[in-house]
Amino acid sequence: MGSKEILSQAIELKPEERFIIVEGLLKSLDEPDKKLDKIWVEEAEERLIAYRTGKLEGIPMEEIFKSK
């Protein structure tokens, strides 16, 4: 069943049933993505190693946030 059919059927539900569906969908969007978290941890570790070994230069915070 496609999303259009699901939506069509959901619209026919009672308001309180629709609320439960909407609440569940919104909650599912807030759940952390463990795969994505793992990718970011690996990226951060690689950048830290590169910085510590001199392969990556840091940028002073003042330079990043200076107004143009």
C-alpha positions, 0 to 999 in steps of 0.5 A, a space after each residue: 500500500 502506498 502513502 497516498 492510500 494510507 493517507 486516504 484511509 487515515 483521513 477517514 478515521 476518527 479525530 482521536 485515531 488520527 491524532 494517535 497516528 500523527 503522534 506516532 509518526 512525529 515520535 518516529 522522526 525524533 528517534 536517533 538513527 544509530 547508523 548515522 550516529 556511528 558515521 558521525 563518531 567515526 568522522 569525528 575520530 578521523 578528524 581528531 586523529 588528522 588534527 593531532 598528527 598535523 594532517 589537518 589544521 584547526 581554524 581559530 574560533 574567532 576567525 569562524 565567528 568574526 562578522 564580515 
